[in-house]
Amino acid sequence: MEENVRPIMAPRSRPSLFDFALDDERPGIAGVDTRMLTIKTRVTGAMRACLITDSDDGDEAVHQARQHPRLSG
């Protein structure tokens, strides 16, 4: 995963989306291939997913996602 680096900004400039989310303590994700996600959703339909924090354990995320009922759509 790449680290987000805060660039130096001019005093009158507005904060970036990253800075806004960070300052407001909002979670965010980066590096998601939304085109691939759109294509896969069109082909397979709605998918179960799980977003976990404080861990990079993909197996745990898959396990948690599989605990939820299937979606229709």
CHARMM-style PDB file with segment names, atoms N, HN, CA, C and O in Angstrom:
ATOM      1  N   MET     1       0.844  -1.158   0.000  1.00  0.00      PROA
ATOM      2  CA  MET     1       0.000   0.000   0.000  1.00  0.00      PROA
ATOM      3  C   MET     1       0.896   1.231   0.000  1.00  0.00      PROA
ATOM      4  O   MET     1       1.902   1.280   0.708  1.00  0.00      PROA
ATOM      5  N   GLU     2       0.529   2.200  -0.783  1.00  0.00      PROA
ATOM      6  HN  GLU     2      -0.288   2.161  -1.358  1.00  0.00      PROA
ATOM      7  CA  GLU     2       1.291   3.429  -0.840  1.00  0.00      PROA
ATOM      8  C   GLU     2       0.877   4.348   0.290  1.00  0.00      PROA
ATOM      9  O   GLU     2      -0.281   4.355   0.707  1.00  0.00      PROA
ATOM     10  N   GLU     3       1.839   5.130   0.787  1.00  0.00      PROA
ATOM     11  HN  GLU     3       2.780   5.124   0.449  1.00  0.00      PROA
ATOM     12  CA  GLU     3       1.527   6.104   1.818  1.00  0.00      PROA
ATOM     13  C   GLU     3       1.115   7.409   1.158  1.00  0.00      PROA
ATOM     14  O   GLU     3       1.702   7.820   0.157  1.00  0.00      PROA
ATOM     15  N   ASN     4       0.121   8.047   1.713  1.00  0.00      PROA
ATOM     16  HN  ASN     4      -0.356   7.712   2.526  1.00  0.00      PROA
ATOM     17  CA  ASN     4      -0.276   9.365   1.229  1.00  0.00      PROA
ATOM     18  C   ASN     4       0.606  10.399   1.907  1.00  0.00      PROA
ATOM     19  O   ASN     4       0.747  10.396   3.130  1.00  0.00      PROA
ATOM     20  N   VAL     5       1.187  11.265   1.131  1.00  0.00      PROA
ATOM     21  HN  VAL     5       1.073  11.267   0.137  1.00  0.00      PROA
ATOM     22  CA  VAL     5       2.063  12.295   1.653  1.00  0.00      PROA
ATOM     23  C   VAL     5       1.342  13.627   1.532  1.00  0.00      PROA
ATOM     24  O   VAL     5       0.822  13.957   0.466  1.00  0.00      PROA
ATOM     25  N   ARG     6       1.306  14.377   2.590  1.00  0.00      PROA
ATOM     26  HN  ARG     6       1.728  14.109   3.456  1.00  0.00      PROA
ATOM     27  CA  ARG     6       0.626  15.675   2.582  1.00  0.00      PROA
ATOM     28  C   ARG     6       1.517  16.715   1.917  1.00  0.00      PROA
ATOM     29  O   ARG     6       2.601  17.012   2.420  1.00  0.00      PROA
ATOM     30  N   PRO     7       1.073  17.272   0.792  1.00  0.00      PROA
ATOM     31  CA  PRO     7       1.870  18.305   0.147  1.00  0.00      PROA
ATOM     32  C   PRO     7       1.757  19.627   0.901  1.00  0.00      PROA
ATOM     33  O   PRO     7       0.776  19.867   1.605  1.00  0.00      PROA
ATOM     34  N   ILE     8       2.772  20.486   0.747  1.00  0.00      PROA
ATOM     35  HN  ILE     8       3.568  20.291   0.175  1.00  0.00      PROA
ATOM     36  CA  ILE     8       2.723  21.821   1.338  1.00  0.00      PROA
ATOM     37  C   ILE     8       1.762  22.651   0.510  1.00  0.00      PROA
ATOM     38  O   ILE     8       1.849  22.677  -0.718  1.00  0.00      PROA
ATOM     39  N   MET     9       0.832  23.340   1.193  1.00  0.00      PROA
ATOM     40  HN  MET     9       0.761  23.320   2.190  1.00  0.00      PROA
ATOM     41  CA  MET     9      -0.198  24.085   0.478  1.00  0.00      PROA
ATOM     42  C   MET     9      -0.068  25.580   0.762  1.00  0.00      PROA
ATOM     43  O   MET     9       0.437  25.987   1.808  1.00  0.00      PROA
ATOM     44  N   ALA    10      -0.527  26.378  -0.180  1.00  0.00      PROA
ATOM     45  HN  ALA    10      -0.937  26.048  -1.030  1.00  0.00      PROA
ATOM     46  CA  ALA    10      -0.553  27.823  -0.004  1.00  0.00      PROA
ATOM     47  C   ALA    10      -1.545  28.173   1.108  1.00  0.00      PROA
ATOM     48  O   ALA    10      -2.525  27.453   1.298  1.00  0.00      PROA
ATOM     49  N   PRO    11      -1.311  29.265   1.845  1.00  0.00      PROA
ATOM     50  CA  PRO    11      -2.179  29.601   2.987  1.00  0.00      PROA
ATOM     51  C   PRO    11      -3.662  29.750   2.647  1.00  0.00      PROA
ATOM     52  O   PRO    11      -4.511  29.410   3.471  1.00  0.00      PROA
ATOM     53  N   ARG    12      -3.995  30.254   1.448  1.00  0.00      PROA
ATOM     54  HN  ARG    12      -3.305  30.530   0.779  1.00  0.00      PROA
ATOM     55  CA  ARG    12      -5.409  30.464   1.099  1.00  0.00      PROA
ATOM     56  C   ARG    12      -6.038  29.276   0.377  1.00  0.00      PROA
ATOM     57  O   ARG    12      -7.233  29.299   0.081  1.00  0.00      PROA
ATOM     58  N   SER    13      -5.274  28.269   0.100  1.00  0.00      PROA
ATOM     59  HN  SER    13      -4.304  28.250   0.341  1.00  0.00      PROA
ATOM     60  CA  SER    13      -5.830  27.135  -0.645  1.00  0.00      PROA
ATOM     61  C   SER    13      -6.756  26.314   0.241  1.00  0.00      PROA
ATOM     62  O   SER    13      -6.650  26.328   1.468  1.00  0.00      PROA
ATOM     63  N   ARG    14      -7.662  25.603  -0.409  1.00  0.00      PROA
ATOM     64  HN  ARG    14      -7.748  25.592  -1.405  1.00  0.00      PROA
ATOM     65  CA  ARG    14      -8.593  24.735   0.299  1.00  0.00      PROA
ATOM     66  C   ARG    14      -7.915  23.400   0.541  1.00  0.00      PROA
ATOM     67  O   ARG    14      -7.062  22.989  -0.245  1.00  0.00      PROA
ATOM     68  N   PRO    15      -8.278  22.720   1.611  1.00  0.00      PROA
ATOM     69  CA  PRO    15      -7.637  21.422   1.877  1.00  0.00      PROA
ATOM     70  C   PRO    15      -8.032  20.384   0.823  1.00  0.00      PROA
ATOM     71  O   PRO    15      -9.115  20.444   0.242  1.00  0.00      PROA
ATOM     72  N   SER    16      -7.146  19.456   0.599  1.00  0.00      PROA
ATOM     73  HN  SER    16      -6.266  19.407   1.071  1.00  0.00      PROA
ATOM     74  CA  SER    16      -7.449  18.360  -0.318  1.00  0.00      PROA
ATOM     75  C   SER    16      -8.480  17.440   0.330  1.00  0.00      PROA
ATOM     76  O   SER    16      -8.753  17.551   1.525  1.00  0.00      PROA
ATOM     77  N   LEU    17      -9.042  16.547  -0.450  1.00  0.00      PROA
ATOM     78  HN  LEU    17      -8.820  16.458  -1.420  1.00  0.00      PROA
ATOM     79  CA  LEU    17      -9.999  15.586   0.091  1.00  0.00      PROA
ATOM     80  C   LEU    17      -9.336  14.733   1.167  1.00  0.00      PROA
ATOM     81  O   LEU    17      -9.948  14.424   2.189  1.00  0.00      PROA
ATOM     82  N   PHE    18      -8.070  14.351   0.927  1.00  0.00      PROA
ATOM     83  HN  PHE    18      -7.573  14.601   0.097  1.00  0.00      PROA
ATOM     84  CA  PHE    18      -7.327  13.559   1.909  1.00  0.00      PROA
ATOM     85  C   PHE    18      -7.210  14.315   3.229  1.00  0.00      PROA
ATOM     86  O   PHE    18      -7.480  13.757   4.293  1.00  0.00      PROA
ATOM     87  N   ASP    19      -6.806  15.589   3.161  1.00  0.00      PROA
ATOM     88  HN  ASP    19      -6.587  16.042   2.297  1.00  0.00      PROA
ATOM     89  CA  ASP    19      -6.660  16.386   4.379  1.00  0.00      PROA
ATOM     90  C   ASP    19      -7.999  16.604   5.074  1.00  0.00      PROA
ATOM     91  O   ASP    19      -8.078  16.539   6.301  1.00  0.00      PROA
ATOM     92  N   PHE    20      -9.044  16.861   4.304  1.00  0.00      PROA
ATOM     93  HN  PHE    20      -8.980  16.914   3.308  1.00  0.00      PROA
ATOM     94  CA  PHE    20     -10.373  17.045   4.871  1.00  0.00      PROA
ATOM     95  C   PHE    20     -10.804  15.793   5.640  1.00  0.00      PROA
ATOM     96  O   PHE    20     -11.270  15.889   6.776  1.00  0.00      PROA
ATOM     97  N   ALA    21     -10.651  14.634   5.029  1.00  0.00      PROA
ATOM     98  HN  ALA    21     -10.273  14.555   4.106  1.00  0.00      PROA
ATOM     99  CA  ALA    21     -11.044  13.381   5.677  1.00  0.00      PROA
ATOM    100  C   ALA    21     -10.180  13.113   6.906  1.00  0.00      PROA
ATOM    101  O   ALA    21     -10.683  12.674   7.940  1.00  0.00      PROA
ATOM    102  N   LEU    22      -8.893  13.375   6.791  1.00  0.00      PROA
ATOM    103  HN  LEU    22      -8.484  13.731   5.950  1.00  0.00      PROA
ATOM    104  CA  LEU    22      -7.982  13.146   7.908  1.00  0.00      PROA
ATOM    105  C   LEU    22      -8.318  14.065   9.080  1.00  0.00      PROA
ATOM    106  O   LEU    22      -8.388  13.612  10.223  1.00  0.00      PROA
ATOM    107  N   ASP    23      -8.523  15.334   8.807  1.00  0.00      PROA
ATOM    108  HN  ASP    23      -8.466  15.702   7.879  1.00  0.00      PROA
ATOM    109  CA  ASP    23      -8.841  16.297   9.863  1.00  0.00      PROA
ATOM    110  C   ASP    23     -10.172  15.984  10.528  1.00  0.00      PROA
ATOM    111  O   ASP    23     -10.341  16.240  11.720  1.00  0.00      PROA
ATOM    112  N   ASP    24     -11.131  15.426   9.766  1.00  0.00      PROA
ATOM    113  HN  ASP    24     -10.993  15.217   8.798  1.00  0.00      PROA
ATOM    114  CA  ASP    24     -12.453  15.105  10.287  1.00  0.00      PROA
ATOM    115  C   ASP    24     -12.534  13.662  10.792  1.00  0.00      PROA
ATOM    116  O   ASP    24     -13.601  13.180  11.172  1.00  0.00      PROA
ATOM    117  N   GLU    25     -11.380  12.985  10.787  1.00  0.00      PROA
ATOM    118  HN  GLU    25     -10.513  13.376  10.478  1.00  0.00      PROA
ATOM    119  CA  GLU    25     -11.276  11.591  11.230  1.00  0.00      PROA
ATOM    120  C   GLU    25     -12.258  10.678  10.500  1.00  0.00      PROA
ATOM    121  O   GLU    25     -12.927   9.847  11.114  1.00  0.00      PROA
ATOM    122  N   ARG    26     -12.334  10.848   9.178  1.00  0.00      PROA
ATOM    123  HN  ARG    26     -11.791  11.523   8.679  1.00  0.00      PROA
ATOM    124  CA  ARG    26     -13.191  10.016   8.327  1.00  0.00      PROA
ATOM    125  C   ARG    26     -12.343   8.932   7.676  1.00  0.00      PROA
ATOM    126  O   ARG    26     -11.237   9.212   7.215  1.00  0.00      PROA
ATOM    127  N   PRO    27     -12.841   7.703   7.632  1.00  0.00      PROA
ATOM    128  CA  PRO    27     -12.075   6.655   6.961  1.00  0.00      PROA
ATOM    129  C   PRO    27     -12.126   6.824   5.449  1.00  0.00      PROA
ATOM    130  O   PRO    27     -13.045   7.440   4.910  1.00  0.00      PROA
ATOM    131  N   GLY    28     -11.148   6.280   4.791  1.00  0.00      PROA
ATOM    132  HN  GLY    28     -10.401   5.780   5.230  1.00  0.00      PROA
ATOM    133  CA  GLY    28     -11.120   6.325   3.335  1.00  0.00      PROA
ATOM    134  C   GLY    28     -10.323   5.148   2.793  1.00  0.00      PROA
ATOM    135  O   GLY    28      -9.543   4.529   3.516  1.00  0.00      PROA
ATOM    136  N   ILE    29     -10.518   4.852   1.545  1.00  0.00      PROA
ATOM    137  HN  ILE    29     -11.152   5.355   0.957  1.00  0.00      PROA
ATOM    138  CA  ILE    29      -9.753   3.799   0.892  1.00  0.00      PROA
ATOM    139  C   ILE    29      -9.130   4.370  -0.369  1.00  0.00      PROA
ATOM    140  O   ILE    29      -9.644   5.323  -0.953  1.00  0.00      PROA
ATOM    141  N   ALA    30      -8.028   3.784  -0.778  1.00  0.00      PROA
ATOM    142  HN  ALA    30      -7.610   3.009  -0.304  1.00  0.00      PROA
ATOM    143  CA  ALA    30      -7.333   4.242  -1.982  1.00  0.00      PROA
ATOM    144  C   ALA    30      -6.814   3.031  -2.734  1.00  0.00      PROA
ATOM    145  O   ALA    30      -6.655   1.950  -2.167  1.00  0.00      PROA
ATOM    146  N   GLY    31      -6.555   3.224  -3.999  1.00  0.00      PROA
ATOM    147  HN  GLY    31      -6.684   4.102  -4.460  1.00  0.00      PROA
ATOM    148  CA  GLY    31      -5.974   2.158  -4.805  1.00  0.00      PROA
ATOM    149  C   GLY    31      -6.980   1.124  -5.285  1.00  0.00      PROA
ATOM    150  O   GLY    31      -6.595   0.002  -5.617  1.00  0.00      PROA
ATOM    151  N   VAL    32      -8.251   1.475  -5.329  1.00  0.00      PROA
ATOM    152  HN  VAL    32      -8.563   2.386  -5.059  1.00  0.00      PROA
ATOM    153  CA  VAL    32      -9.278   0.542  -5.784  1.00  0.00      PROA
ATOM    154  C   VAL    32      -9.507   0.754  -7.278  1.00  0.00      PROA
ATOM    155  O   VAL    32      -9.730   1.880  -7.723  1.00  0.00      PROA
ATOM    156  N   ASP    33      -9.453  -0.321  -8.041  1.00  0.00      PROA
ATOM    157  HN  ASP    33      -9.272  -1.235  -7.679  1.00  0.00      PROA
ATOM    158  CA  ASP    33      -9.701  -0.245  -9.482  1.00  0.00      PROA
ATOM    159  C   ASP    33     -11.214  -0.265  -9.699  1.00  0.00      PROA
ATOM    160  O   ASP    33     -11.816  -1.332  -9.816  1.00  0.00      PROA
ATOM    161  N   THR    34     -11.819   0.917  -9.753  1.00  0.00      PROA
ATOM    162  HN  THR    34     -11.329   1.784  -9.659  1.00  0.00      PROA
ATOM    163  CA  THR    34     -13.276   0.999  -9.854  1.00  0.00      PROA
ATOM    164  C   THR    34     -13.800   0.492 -11.191  1.00  0.00      PROA
ATOM    165  O   THR    34     -14.935   0.020 -11.268  1.00  0.00      PROA
ATOM    166  N   ARG    35     -12.993   0.582 -12.245  1.00  0.00      PROA
ATOM    167  HN  ARG    35     -12.072   0.966 -12.182  1.00  0.00      PROA
ATOM    168  CA  ARG    35     -13.435   0.038 -13.543  1.00  0.00      PROA
ATOM    169  C   ARG    35     -13.583  -1.474 -13.451  1.00  0.00      PROA
ATOM    170  O   ARG    35     -14.565  -2.037 -13.935  1.00  0.00      PROA
ATOM    171  N   MET    36     -12.607  -2.131 -12.829  1.00  0.00      PROA
ATOM    172  HN  MET    36     -11.809  -1.674 -12.436  1.00  0.00      PROA
ATOM    173  CA  MET    36     -12.688  -3.585 -12.672  1.00  0.00      PROA
ATOM    174  C   MET    36     -13.878  -3.952 -11.799  1.00  0.00      PROA
ATOM    175  O   MET    36     -14.585  -4.919 -12.082  1.00  0.00      PROA
ATOM    176  N   LEU    37     -14.099  -3.183 -10.739  1.00  0.00      PROA
ATOM    177  HN  LEU    37     -13.525  -2.398 -10.509  1.00  0.00      PROA
ATOM    178  CA  LEU    37     -15.210  -3.447  -9.841  1.00  0.00      PROA
ATOM    179  C   LEU    37     -16.546  -3.314 -10.566  1.00  0.00      PROA
ATOM    180  O   LEU    37     -17.447  -4.125 -10.353  1.00  0.00      PROA
ATOM    181  N   THR    38     -16.682  -2.307 -11.414  1.00  0.00      PROA
ATOM    182  HN  THR    38     -15.950  -1.648 -11.587  1.00  0.00      PROA
ATOM    183  CA  THR    38     -17.908  -2.100 -12.190  1.00  0.00      PROA
ATOM    184  C   THR    38     -18.151  -3.254 -13.149  1.00  0.00      PROA
ATOM    185  O   THR    38     -19.266  -3.768 -13.239  1.00  0.00      PROA
ATOM    186  N   ILE    39     -17.115  -3.660 -13.864  1.00  0.00      PROA
ATOM    187  HN  ILE    39     -16.209  -3.243 -13.792  1.00  0.00      PROA
ATOM    188  CA  ILE    39     -17.244  -4.779 -14.813  1.00  0.00      PROA
ATOM    189  C   ILE    39     -17.623  -6.058 -14.079  1.00  0.00      PROA
ATOM    190  O   ILE    39     -18.525  -6.776 -14.511  1.00  0.00      PROA
ATOM    191  N   LYS    40     -16.942  -6.349 -12.971  1.00  0.00      PROA
ATOM    192  HN  LYS    40     -16.209  -5.765 -12.620  1.00  0.00      PROA
ATOM    193  CA  LYS    40     -17.229  -7.571 -12.223  1.00  0.00      PROA
ATOM    194  C   LYS    40     -18.656  -7.559 -11.678  1.00  0.00      PROA
ATOM    195  O   LYS    40     -19.322  -8.594 -11.674  1.00  0.00      PROA
ATOM    196  N   THR    41     -19.132  -6.407 -11.220  1.00  0.00      PROA
ATOM    197  HN  THR    41     -18.591  -5.566 -11.223  1.00  0.00      PROA
ATOM    198  CA  THR    41     -20.495  -6.300 -10.708  1.00  0.00      PROA
ATOM    199  C   THR    41     -21.511  -6.524 -11.824  1.00  0.00      PROA
ATOM    200  O   THR    41     -22.541  -7.163 -11.606  1.00  0.00      PROA
ATOM    201  N   ARG    42     -21.230  -6.007 -13.005  1.00  0.00      PROA
ATOM    202  HN  ARG    42     -20.394  -5.488 -13.182  1.00  0.00      PROA
ATOM    203  CA  ARG    42     -22.139  -6.230 -14.140  1.00  0.00      PROA
ATOM    204  C   ARG    42     -22.209  -7.706 -14.520  1.00  0.00      PROA
ATOM    205  O   ARG    42     -23.271  -8.205 -14.893  1.00  0.00      PROA
ATOM    206  N   VAL    43     -21.096  -8.392 -14.425  1.00  0.00      PROA
ATOM    207  HN  VAL    43     -20.233  -7.986 -14.122  1.00  0.00      PROA
ATOM    208  CA  VAL    43     -21.038  -9.801 -14.831  1.00  0.00      PROA
ATOM    209  C   VAL    43     -21.618 -10.713 -13.753  1.00  0.00      PROA
ATOM    210  O   VAL    43     -22.401 -11.612 -14.061  1.00  0.00      PROA
ATOM    211  N   THR    44     -21.240 -10.491 -12.488  1.00  0.00      PROA
ATOM    212  HN  THR    44     -20.604  -9.761 -12.238  1.00  0.00      PROA
ATOM    213  CA  THR    44     -21.617 -11.425 -11.424  1.00  0.00      PROA
ATOM    214  C   THR    44     -22.760 -10.945 -10.536  1.00  0.00      PROA
ATOM    215  O   THR    44     -23.302 -11.727  -9.755  1.00  0.00      PROA
ATOM    216  N   GLY    45     -23.132  -9.676 -10.642  1.00  0.00      PROA
ATOM    217  HN  GLY    45     -22.691  -9.041 -11.276  1.00  0.00      PROA
ATOM    218  CA  GLY    45     -24.172  -9.139  -9.770  1.00  0.00      PROA
ATOM    219  C   GLY    45     -23.580  -8.622  -8.472  1.00  0.00      PROA
ATOM    220  O   GLY    45     -22.363  -8.505  -8.331  1.00  0.00      PROA
ATOM    221  N   ALA    46     -24.461  -8.313  -7.520  1.00  0.00      PROA
ATOM    222  HN  ALA    46     -25.450  -8.407  -7.634  1.00  0.00      PROA
ATOM    223  CA  ALA    46     -24.023  -7.749  -6.240  1.00  0.00      PROA
ATOM    224  C   ALA    46     -23.104  -8.724  -5.518  1.00  0.00      PROA
ATOM    225  O   ALA    46     -23.295  -9.939  -5.572  1.00  0.00      PROA
ATOM    226  N   MET    47     -22.112  -8.174  -4.847  1.00  0.00      PROA
ATOM    227  HN  MET    47     -21.957  -7.187  -4.804  1.00  0.00      PROA
ATOM    228  CA  MET    47     -21.130  -8.994  -4.138  1.00  0.00      PROA
ATOM    229  C   MET    47     -21.088  -8.615  -2.668  1.00  0.00      PROA
ATOM    230  O   MET    47     -21.334  -7.466  -2.303  1.00  0.00      PROA
ATOM    231  N   ARG    48     -20.777  -9.583  -1.836  1.00  0.00      PROA
ATOM    232  HN  ARG    48     -20.577 -10.517  -2.132  1.00  0.00      PROA
ATOM    233  CA  ARG    48     -20.554  -9.306  -0.423  1.00  0.00      PROA
ATOM    234  C   ARG    48     -19.121  -8.817  -0.259  1.00  0.00      PROA
ATOM    235  O   ARG    48     -18.221  -9.261  -0.972  1.00  0.00      PROA
ATOM    236  N   ALA    49     -18.917  -7.913   0.672  1.00  0.00      PROA
ATOM    237  HN  ALA    49     -19.649  -7.552   1.250  1.00  0.00      PROA
ATOM    238  CA  ALA    49     -17.579  -7.378   0.907  1.00  0.00      PROA
ATOM    239  C   ALA    49     -17.443  -6.963   2.359  1.00  0.00      PROA
ATOM    240  O   ALA    49     -18.435  -6.821   3.074  1.00  0.00      PROA
ATOM    241  N   CYS    50     -16.216  -6.773   2.782  1.00  0.00      PROA
ATOM    242  HN  CYS    50     -15.410  -6.889   2.202  1.00  0.00      PROA
ATOM    243  CA  CYS    50     -15.939  -6.340   4.141  1.00  0.00      PROA
ATOM    244  C   CYS    50     -14.720  -5.432   4.115  1.00  0.00      PROA
ATOM    245  O   CYS    50     -13.691  -5.783   3.539  1.00  0.00      PROA
ATOM    246  N   LEU    51     -14.834  -4.289   4.726  1.00  0.00      PROA
ATOM    247  HN  LEU    51     -15.671  -4.004   5.194  1.00  0.00      PROA
ATOM    248  CA  LEU    51     -13.726  -3.354   4.856  1.00  0.00      PROA
ATOM    249  C   LEU    51     -13.274  -3.398   6.305  1.00  0.00      PROA
ATOM    250  O   LEU    51     -14.034  -3.043   7.207  1.00  0.00      PROA
ATOM    251  N   ILE    52     -12.042  -3.832   6.532  1.00  0.00      PROA
ATOM    252  HN  ILE    52     -11.425  -4.121   5.800  1.00  0.00      PROA
ATOM    253  CA  ILE    52     -11.531  -3.901   7.892  1.00  0.00      PROA
ATOM    254  C   ILE    52     -10.425  -2.868   8.057  1.00  0.00      PROA
ATOM    255  O   ILE    52      -9.756  -2.490   7.095  1.00  0.00      PROA
ATOM    256  N   THR    53     -10.247  -2.424   9.286  1.00  0.00      PROA
ATOM    257  HN  THR    53     -10.791  -2.731  10.068  1.00  0.00      PROA
ATOM    258  CA  THR    53      -9.209  -1.442   9.586  1.00  0.00      PROA
ATOM    259  C   THR    53      -8.240  -2.028  10.606  1.00  0.00      PROA
ATOM    260  O   THR    53      -8.537  -3.027  11.261  1.00  0.00      PROA
ATOM    261  N   ASP    54      -7.109  -1.410  10.727  1.00  0.00      PROA
ATOM    262  HN  ASP    54      -6.868  -0.599  10.194  1.00  0.00      PROA
ATOM    263  CA  ASP    54      -6.079  -1.830  11.687  1.00  0.00      PROA
ATOM    264  C   ASP    54      -5.558  -3.236  11.423  1.00  0.00      PROA
ATOM    265  O   ASP    54      -5.011  -3.881  12.318  1.00  0.00      PROA
ATOM    266  N   SER    55      -5.732  -3.708  10.190  1.00  0.00      PROA
ATOM    267  HN  SER    55      -6.177  -3.184   9.463  1.00  0.00      PROA
ATOM    268  CA  SER    55      -5.246  -5.034   9.830  1.00  0.00      PROA
ATOM    269  C   SER    55      -5.157  -5.132   8.311  1.00  0.00      PROA
ATOM    270  O   SER    55      -5.878  -4.442   7.590  1.00  0.00      PROA
ATOM    271  N   ASP    56      -4.279  -5.985   7.841  1.00  0.00      PROA
ATOM    272  HN  ASP    56      -3.693  -6.546   8.427  1.00  0.00      PROA
ATOM    273  CA  ASP    56      -4.227  -6.258   6.407  1.00  0.00      PROA
ATOM    274  C   ASP    56      -4.484  -7.744   6.157  1.00  0.00      PROA
ATOM    275  O   ASP    56      -3.996  -8.313   5.181  1.00  0.00      PROA
ATOM    276  N   ASP    57      -5.253  -8.358   7.046  1.00  0.00      PROA
ATOM    277  HN  ASP    57      -5.650  -7.896   7.839  1.00  0.00      PROA
ATOM    278  CA  ASP    57      -5.562  -9.781   6.965  1.00  0.00      PROA
ATOM    279  C   ASP    57      -6.719 -10.007   5.993  1.00  0.00      PROA
ATOM    280  O   ASP    57      -7.887  -9.928   6.376  1.00  0.00      PROA
ATOM    281  N   GLY    58      -6.387 -10.286   4.744  1.00  0.00      PROA
ATOM    282  HN  GLY    58      -5.439 -10.350   4.433  1.00  0.00      PROA
ATOM    283  CA  GLY    58      -7.388 -10.514   3.716  1.00  0.00      PROA
ATOM    284  C   GLY    58      -8.272 -11.710   4.013  1.00  0.00      PROA
ATOM    285  O   GLY    58      -9.463 -11.694   3.702  1.00  0.00      PROA
ATOM    286  N   ASP    59      -7.701 -12.748   4.613  1.00  0.00      PROA
ATOM    287  HN  ASP    59      -6.734 -12.761   4.866  1.00  0.00      PROA
ATOM    288  CA  ASP    59      -8.497 -13.938   4.951  1.00  0.00      PROA
ATOM    289  C   ASP    59      -9.592 -13.599   5.960  1.00  0.00      PROA
ATOM    290  O   ASP    59     -10.708 -14.109   5.864  1.00  0.00      PROA
ATOM    291  N   GLU    60      -9.274 -12.745   6.922  1.00  0.00      PROA
ATOM    292  HN  GLU    60      -8.367 -12.330   7.000  1.00  0.00      PROA
ATOM    293  CA  GLU    60     -10.278 -12.334   7.906  1.00  0.00      PROA
ATOM    294  C   GLU    60     -11.386 -11.519   7.257  1.00  0.00      PROA
ATOM    295  O   GLU    60     -12.558 -11.682   7.597  1.00  0.00      PROA
ATOM    296  N   ALA    61     -11.024 -10.643   6.323  1.00  0.00      PROA
ATOM    297  HN  ALA    61     -10.072 -10.510   6.047  1.00  0.00      PROA
ATOM    298  CA  ALA    61     -12.029  -9.846   5.610  1.00  0.00      PROA
ATOM    299  C   ALA    61     -12.956 -10.761   4.813  1.00  0.00      PROA
ATOM    300  O   ALA    61     -14.171 -10.564   4.820  1.00  0.00      PROA
ATOM    301  N   VAL    62     -12.401 -11.748   4.135  1.00  0.00      PROA
ATOM    302  HN  VAL    62     -11.414 -11.908   4.129  1.00  0.00      PROA
ATOM    303  CA  VAL    62     -13.217 -12.700   3.369  1.00  0.00      PROA
ATOM    304  C   VAL    62     -14.131 -13.481   4.311  1.00  0.00      PROA
ATOM    305  O   VAL    62     -15.311 -13.676   4.019  1.00  0.00      PROA
ATOM    306  N   HSD    63     -13.589 -13.919   5.425  1.00  0.00      PROA
ATOM    307  HN  HSD    63     -12.630 -13.761   5.661  1.00  0.00      PROA
ATOM    308  CA  HSD    63     -14.392 -14.667   6.404  1.00  0.00      PROA
ATOM    309  C   HSD    63     -15.573 -13.829   6.895  1.00  0.00      PROA
ATOM    310  O   HSD    63     -16.702 -14.316   6.953  1.00  0.00      PROA
ATOM    311  N   GLN    64     -15.308 -12.565   7.249  1.00  0.00      PROA
ATOM    312  HN  GLN    64     -14.391 -12.170   7.202  1.00  0.00      PROA
ATOM    313  CA  GLN    64     -16.379 -11.697   7.726  1.00  0.00      PROA
ATOM    314  C   GLN    64     -17.414 -11.428   6.634  1.00  0.00      PROA
ATOM    315  O   GLN    64     -18.612 -11.407   6.913  1.00  0.00      PROA
ATOM    316  N   ALA    65     -16.969 -11.226   5.411  1.00  0.00      PROA
ATOM    317  HN  ALA    65     -15.995 -11.244   5.185  1.00  0.00      PROA
ATOM    318  CA  ALA    65     -17.906 -10.978   4.304  1.00  0.00      PROA
ATOM    319  C   ALA    65     -18.809 -12.182   4.071  1.00  0.00      PROA
ATOM    320  O   ALA    65     -19.996 -12.024   3.783  1.00  0.00      PROA
ATOM    321  N   ARG    66     -18.259 -13.371   4.193  1.00  0.00      PROA
ATOM    322  HN  ARG    66     -17.295 -13.500   4.426  1.00  0.00      PROA
ATOM    323  CA  ARG    66     -19.049 -14.595   3.961  1.00  0.00      PROA
ATOM    324  C   ARG    66     -20.062 -14.852   5.068  1.00  0.00      PROA
ATOM    325  O   ARG    66     -20.972 -15.661   4.887  1.00  0.00      PROA
ATOM    326  N   GLN    67     -19.927 -14.181   6.209  1.00  0.00      PROA
ATOM    327  HN  GLN    67     -19.188 -13.524   6.356  1.00  0.00      PROA
ATOM    328  CA  GLN    67     -20.882 -14.345   7.308  1.00  0.00      PROA
ATOM    329  C   GLN    67     -22.192 -13.605   7.044  1.00  0.00      PROA
ATOM    330  O   GLN    67     -23.212 -13.898   7.668  1.00  0.00      PROA
ATOM    331  N   HSD    68     -22.162 -12.657   6.129  1.00  0.00      PROA
ATOM    332  HN  HSD    68     -21.333 -12.419   5.622  1.00  0.00      PROA
ATOM    333  CA  HSD    68     -23.375 -11.876   5.816  1.00  0.00      PROA
ATOM    334  C   HSD    68     -24.217 -12.592   4.770  1.00  0.00      PROA
ATOM    335  O   HSD    68     -23.679 -13.321   3.937  1.00  0.00      PROA
ATOM    336  N   PRO    69     -25.530 -12.394   4.805  1.00  0.00      PROA
ATOM    337  CA  PRO    69     -26.396 -13.054   3.817  1.00  0.00      PROA
ATOM    338  C   PRO    69     -26.094 -12.554   2.406  1.00  0.00      PROA
ATOM    339  O   PRO    69     -25.600 -11.443   2.219  1.00  0.00      PROA
ATOM    340  N   ARG    70     -26.397 -13.388   1.428  1.00  0.00      PROA
ATOM    341  HN  ARG    70     -26.799 -14.291   1.580  1.00  0.00      PROA
ATOM    342  CA  ARG    70     -26.185 -13.016   0.026  1.00  0.00      PROA
ATOM    343  C   ARG    70     -27.076 -11.833  -0.344  1.00  0.00      PROA
ATOM    344  O   ARG    70     -28.168 -11.658   0.197  1.00  0.00      PROA
ATOM    345  N   LEU    71     -26.588 -11.043  -1.266  1.00  0.00      PROA
ATOM    346  HN  LEU    71     -25.701 -11.185  -1.706  1.00  0.00      PROA
ATOM    347  CA  LEU    71     -27.337  -9.892  -1.774  1.00  0.00      PROA
ATOM    348  C   LEU    71     -28.005 -10.261  -3.073  1.00  0.00      PROA
ATOM    349  O   LEU    71     -27.541 -11.156  -3.780  1.00  0.00      PROA
ATOM    350  N   SER    72     -29.082  -9.588  -3.395  1.00  0.00      PROA
ATOM    351  HN  SER    72     -29.458  -8.861  -2.821  1.00  0.00      PROA
ATOM    352  CA  SER    72     -29.700  -9.815  -4.696  1.00  0.00      PROA
ATOM    353  C   SER    72     -29.562  -8.536  -5.512  1.00  0.00      PROA
ATOM    354  O   SER    72     -29.670  -7.433  -4.976  1.00  0.00      PROA
ATOM    355  N   GLY    73     -29.327  -8.690  -6.786  1.00  0.00      PROA
ATOM    356  HN  GLY    73     -29.240  -9.586  -7.221  1.00  0.00      PROA
ATOM    357  CA  GLY    73     -29.192  -7.509  -7.629  1.00  0.00      PROA
ATOM    358  C   GLY    73     -28.116  -7.642  -8.643  1.00  0.00      PROA
ATOM    359  OT1 GLY    73     -27.887  -6.720  -9.426  1.00  0.00      PROA
TER     360      GLY     73
END
